[in-house]
Structure formats: structure tokens, C-alpha cells
């Protein structure tokens, strides 16, 4: 199987200027598209650095402008709980999500100063669950004690856990036994035969390809999937077909 045959859909890319850019960092949509072409990645979910580091409303608007007319790039908006009315103001949150056509979101609870507990983010999570939006969440932005009740309280809310590491199995396997709505980004899941074991026990739909561009090089995420001892069908599900299905179901 070739990289092109994987039909890659990257769940984890970013555009925009960050406060302290890494040496190999790029900022523009044009540069991102050039790198996707180089790595033979067909599509990507994209969020904006300004939404992460400064202002979610402003960053989301910049993202809309950046991605206008870009069929290969799909917006991933950064959201906040509704208590402070920084995003939807007085509008019903579900109606706002549908009007804005939001299908994928990033949450940064630690960075942005809120909890994923029901008393704080329950309204946002319930609204996202109702519209079937895909939620992307960095593992460093939450805790297992916070993640488990969130998944169980919102069983129709599909969550992609980003930036996992090689010592997550004893946590995530237990969650997978209880929750069908948790998915794991593959790029940093550096477990020996980890992809094969997950697919055998829980199915390839639990795994989603993401690169972390432009912070990381996408080649390091592609190679383990390309050379995994898996069927072509399983590889294509991980590479992008599961993410495409989830986004199609949203709205």
C-alpha cells in the first residue's frame, strides 16, 4: 500500500502566528497546503493559533478568512463554555452551532481557564453532543479523572484525544471498555505494535490519523501507519475514513 492509497485526512494541523514559533514553524495556509502536498495528505482539519493563544472569537474569524475557498482544509473552531457569553452571546447554543456550521472543535480547558466538569462545561458539551460535533482535546489539557465522566455523561459526543504517549494504555483501554465515543490520535502513540493491538481488541475506528503540523513533521506520523501489520481497510479507516464519517454525521 502506498501513502497516496491511504487517502490521508489529518485531524491535527494549525495555521497562524504563535508567540514563540519553533525553528521550522510556518504560519500561512499556502505553506500548510504545500506541506500537505509534500506528504501526500489529501485533507486536514485546521485550527488557528490566535484562537489558542489569544482570543477564540478572533481566531475563529481569522480561520474562516484563511480557509475561504479551500476545499481541502476544514475548520476546527476553538470554543469556550457559554457562561461568559464570549461566543454565542444570548443566542441558543445549539442554534448558534448549526448556524455557524460547526462540525469540529478544539477545547483548551487548562489554557483557557475552565473545567470540563458538568457544572462548568456541561452546557457546551451537551450542545456539541446534540449537533454531533467532533471534539479534539489535547491530553495535557485535561485529566483522566475529568475525561472519564465527561465521556460517560455525553455518550454521543465523539472525542479525539490528541498528543497521547506510550504509557496511556492502562488508562485508555479501560475507557474503551466503557465508552464507544473515544478516539486516539496516532502520531505520538508510540507503543510497540500498539496500532495492531488496538485494532485487534477494539477496532480500527478507535484510532485517527493526525500529524501535529507545523509543530511536528508529518512523516513521523505516516510511517507507523503505512508499515503497520494491518489490512488495507483498517489502515484507510485510521488514515481518514473514520474522521470523514464523523464529520459527515455532524451538523
Backbone torsions as a table, in degrees:
resi	resn	phi	psi	omega
1	UNK	NA	138.0	-179.8
2	UNK	-98.3	166.7	176.7
3	UNK	-60.4	-42.4	-179.6
4	UNK	-59.6	-37.3	-178.6
5	UNK	-71.0	-18.3	176.3
6	UNK	-66.5	-29.0	-178.7
7	UNK	58.5	57.4	-169.4
8	UNK	-67.2	135.7	173.4
9	UNK	-126.9	108.5	-174.1
10	UNK	-83.1	122.5	-178.5
11	UNK	-86.0	-2.8	-166.0
12	UNK	-143.7	83.9	174.0
13	UNK	-136.7	163.5	-175.6
14	UNK	-142.2	147.5	169.0
15	UNK	-124.8	168.4	177.4
16	UNK	100.4	162.1	-177.0
17	UNK	-84.1	134.0	174.6
18	UNK	-104.7	162.1	-175.8
19	UNK	-63.4	-42.4	179.8
20	UNK	-126.4	87.7	-175.3
21	UNK	-72.0	138.6	172.2
22	UNK	-64.8	162.8	-177.1
23	UNK	-57.1	-36.3	-176.1
24	UNK	-97.3	13.0	-174.2
25	UNK	-69.4	142.3	169.0
26	UNK	-125.2	161.2	-169.9
27	UNK	-119.8	-27.9	-167.2
28	UNK	-95.2	158.3	175.3
29	UNK	-61.8	-38.7	179.5
30	UNK	-61.3	-42.1	178.9
31	UNK	-67.5	-37.4	177.3
32	UNK	-64.1	-44.9	178.8
33	UNK	-61.9	-39.0	178.4
34	UNK	-62.7	-40.0	179.6
35	UNK	-71.3	-37.7	175.3
36	UNK	-61.6	-40.8	176.6
37	UNK	-61.7	-43.4	-178.4
38	UNK	-62.5	-35.9	-177.7
39	UNK	-93.6	0.4	-179.4
40	UNK	61.4	40.1	174.5
41	UNK	-95.3	125.7	-170.0
42	UNK	-79.1	-45.4	-176.1
43	UNK	-138.6	165.4	178.6
44	UNK	-154.9	144.1	164.5
45	UNK	-84.1	137.4	-174.1
46	UNK	-132.1	135.1	168.7
47	UNK	-119.3	168.0	-174.2
48	UNK	-107.9	137.5	-177.7
49	UNK	-59.6	-35.2	179.6
50	UNK	-63.4	-34.7	178.2
51	UNK	-68.4	-28.7	178.2
52	UNK	-81.3	-46.8	-167.9
53	UNK	-97.0	-19.4	-172.5
54	UNK	-129.6	-66.3	-173.3
55	UNK	-146.9	112.2	176.5
56	UNK	-55.8	-46.3	179.3
57	UNK	-59.8	-45.5	-179.6
58	UNK	-66.9	-42.3	179.6
59	UNK	-64.3	-38.3	178.4
60	UNK	-65.6	-37.4	177.3
61	UNK	-67.5	-41.4	176.6
62	UNK	-61.9	-37.1	178.8
63	UNK	-63.3	-44.2	177.6
64	UNK	-56.8	-43.7	180.0
65	UNK	-65.2	-42.5	-178.6
66	UNK	-63.2	-38.7	-171.8
67	UNK	-95.5	1.7	-179.9
68	UNK	-56.6	122.8	178.5
69	UNK	80.3	5.2	-178.9
70	UNK	-99.2	96.8	-176.3
71	UNK	-68.1	-24.5	-177.8
72	UNK	-84.1	-19.1	-175.3
73	UNK	-107.3	130.6	-175.1
74	UNK	-118.1	134.6	-174.5
75	UNK	-72.4	139.3	172.7
76	UNK	-123.8	103.4	-172.0
77	UNK	-85.3	146.2	176.0
78	UNK	-92.9	123.6	-175.7
79	UNK	-116.4	167.4	179.5
80	UNK	-132.6	157.6	172.9
81	UNK	-60.6	154.1	-171.7
82	UNK	-78.3	-6.3	-172.6
83	UNK	-55.0	-40.2	-178.6
84	UNK	-89.9	-2.4	176.5
85	UNK	54.0	40.5	179.4
86	UNK	-82.4	-18.4	-176.8
87	UNK	-112.5	-63.0	-174.0
88	UNK	-90.6	-7.9	-176.9
89	UNK	53.3	-126.0	-175.5
90	UNK	-89.9	-2.3	-176.9
91	UNK	-74.5	146.3	173.8
92	UNK	-55.3	131.4	-171.4
93	UNK	-64.9	-41.9	178.7
94	UNK	-63.1	-43.5	177.9
95	UNK	-61.9	-39.3	179.1
96	UNK	-65.0	-44.4	179.4
97	UNK	-60.5	-40.1	179.6
98	UNK	-72.2	-40.0	179.5
99	UNK	-64.1	-38.8	-179.9
100	UNK	-81.5	-4.0	179.1
101	UNK	56.0	48.2	-178.1
102	UNK	-88.5	117.4	-178.7
103	UNK	-113.1	-21.8	180.0
104	UNK	-141.4	138.4	-177.9
105	UNK	-136.4	153.4	169.7
106	UNK	-110.1	140.1	175.2
107	UNK	-120.3	136.0	177.8
108	UNK	-126.7	68.1	-172.5
109	UNK	-60.6	-43.4	179.8
110	UNK	-68.1	-46.0	-178.5
111	UNK	-64.0	-38.9	-174.7
112	UNK	-97.5	3.1	168.6
113	UNK	76.3	50.8	172.7
114	UNK	-149.7	170.5	179.7
115	UNK	-109.1	153.0	175.7
116	UNK	-86.2	2.5	177.8
117	UNK	-64.2	157.0	-176.4
118	UNK	-59.1	-36.8	-176.9
119	UNK	-65.9	-19.7	-176.6
120	UNK	-110.1	-51.8	-174.3
121	UNK	-111.4	6.9	-176.2
122	UNK	-58.8	-39.1	179.4
123	UNK	-64.0	-42.5	178.0
124	UNK	-65.3	-45.8	-177.5
125	UNK	-65.0	-38.7	178.1
126	UNK	-64.8	-40.3	178.8
127	UNK	-66.7	-42.9	177.9
128	UNK	-63.3	-37.9	177.7
129	UNK	-64.4	-40.4	-178.2
130	UNK	-63.9	-37.7	180.0
131	UNK	-91.6	2.7	176.4
132	UNK	61.9	31.4	178.1
133	UNK	-68.7	149.7	176.4
134	UNK	-88.2	129.9	-178.6
135	UNK	-108.8	124.9	177.2
136	UNK	-107.9	129.9	-170.0
137	UNK	-140.7	121.8	176.4
138	UNK	-67.1	138.8	-179.7
139	UNK	-61.7	-30.6	179.1
140	UNK	-76.3	-6.4	-180.0
141	UNK	-96.5	1.7	-179.2
142	UNK	-147.6	-169.5	176.1
143	UNK	-137.8	160.9	178.2
144	UNK	-63.4	-36.2	179.3
145	UNK	-65.5	-27.0	177.4
146	UNK	-87.6	-38.1	-175.6
147	UNK	-68.1	-44.0	-175.1
148	UNK	-59.3	-51.7	178.4
149	UNK	-65.5	-29.6	177.1
150	UNK	-64.1	-46.3	-180.0
151	UNK	-64.0	-38.8	-177.7
152	UNK	-75.1	-31.7	178.7
153	UNK	-75.2	-23.0	-177.0
154	UNK	-130.6	72.0	-171.9
155	UNK	-67.3	-17.2	179.0
156	UNK	-97.9	7.1	179.1
157	UNK	-96.5	111.7	-178.0
158	UNK	-85.1	123.2	-176.5
159	UNK	-115.3	129.3	172.8
160	UNK	-104.6	115.9	-179.9
161	UNK	-86.3	117.8	-176.0
162	UNK	-95.1	157.1	175.5
163	UNK	60.3	39.0	174.9
164	UNK	-69.9	164.5	-178.9
165	UNK	-129.1	-177.0	-168.9
166	UNK	-75.4	-6.3	-177.7
167	UNK	-112.0	30.2	-177.9
168	UNK	-95.0	-10.3	-169.4
169	UNK	-58.3	-40.7	-176.2
170	UNK	-68.2	-19.9	173.2
171	UNK	-88.1	-54.9	-168.5
172	UNK	-71.3	-31.9	177.2
173	UNK	-61.8	-41.3	178.5
174	UNK	-65.0	-37.5	176.1
175	UNK	-66.9	-41.0	179.4
176	UNK	-63.6	-29.0	176.3
177	UNK	-67.1	-25.0	-174.1
178	UNK	-109.2	-23.8	-170.4
179	UNK	-129.3	128.0	178.0
180	UNK	-90.0	-3.6	-170.1
181	UNK	-106.6	16.1	178.7
182	UNK	-107.9	132.2	177.4
183	UNK	-127.8	154.7	-175.3
184	UNK	-120.9	129.3	173.0
185	UNK	-68.2	142.1	-171.9
186	UNK	-89.8	-21.9	-166.5
187	UNK	-56.1	-45.8	-175.8
188	UNK	-105.2	9.7	178.3
189	UNK	-84.0	79.3	-170.0
190	UNK	-96.0	65.4	179.6
191	UNK	-107.1	132.5	179.1
192	UNK	-59.0	120.9	-176.4
193	UNK	54.0	29.5	-179.0
194	UNK	-65.9	-42.6	-179.8
195	UNK	-62.2	-43.4	-179.3
196	UNK	-63.3	-43.0	-178.0
197	UNK	-66.7	-42.6	178.2
198	UNK	-61.9	-45.1	-179.4
199	UNK	-63.3	-38.5	-179.4
200	UNK	-67.4	-42.1	-174.5
201	UNK	-85.9	-38.4	-170.3
202	UNK	-123.7	-15.5	179.2
203	UNK	101.9	149.5	-177.0
204	UNK	-67.1	-17.8	179.9
205	UNK	-67.1	-10.5	177.4
206	UNK	-78.2	-13.8	-173.1
207	UNK	-115.8	140.9	-178.6
208	UNK	-134.7	132.4	179.6
209	UNK	-72.1	132.9	172.3
210	UNK	-150.5	146.5	-175.6
211	UNK	-104.6	-35.3	-171.9
212	UNK	84.8	14.9	176.1
213	UNK	-58.2	141.6	2.7
214	UNK	-95.5	10.0	-179.5
215	UNK	-70.1	-41.9	178.8
216	UNK	-114.5	161.7	175.3
217	UNK	-84.0	136.0	-175.5
218	UNK	-69.8	-23.5	-178.7
219	UNK	-58.8	-35.4	179.3
220	UNK	-67.9	-22.3	176.4
221	UNK	-87.9	-32.0	-177.0
222	UNK	-73.7	-43.5	-172.2
223	UNK	-58.0	-48.2	-179.3
224	UNK	-60.7	-34.6	178.1
225	UNK	-72.7	-43.6	-178.5
226	UNK	-60.1	-40.0	-174.4
227	UNK	-100.6	6.7	177.6
228	UNK	-65.7	151.0	178.8
229	UNK	-84.5	71.9	-177.1
230	UNK	-134.2	160.1	174.9
231	UNK	-68.7	158.2	177.1
232	UNK	-59.8	-38.3	-179.9
233	UNK	-62.4	-43.5	179.3
234	UNK	-64.1	-42.8	179.0
235	UNK	-60.9	-41.4	-178.8
236	UNK	-69.4	-32.9	174.3
237	UNK	-62.3	-46.8	179.3
238	UNK	-66.8	-41.6	-174.1
239	UNK	-65.0	-26.0	-178.2
240	UNK	176.0	-23.7	-172.9
241	UNK	-67.3	-35.5	176.9
242	UNK	-65.0	-44.7	179.1
243	UNK	-63.0	-42.3	178.4
244	UNK	-59.5	-42.3	179.3
245	UNK	-63.4	-44.9	-178.4
246	UNK	-62.7	-42.1	179.8
247	UNK	-68.8	-34.9	178.7
248	UNK	-66.6	-33.7	-179.3
249	UNK	-76.1	-19.2	-177.5
250	UNK	-76.3	157.5	174.3
251	UNK	122.1	NA	NA
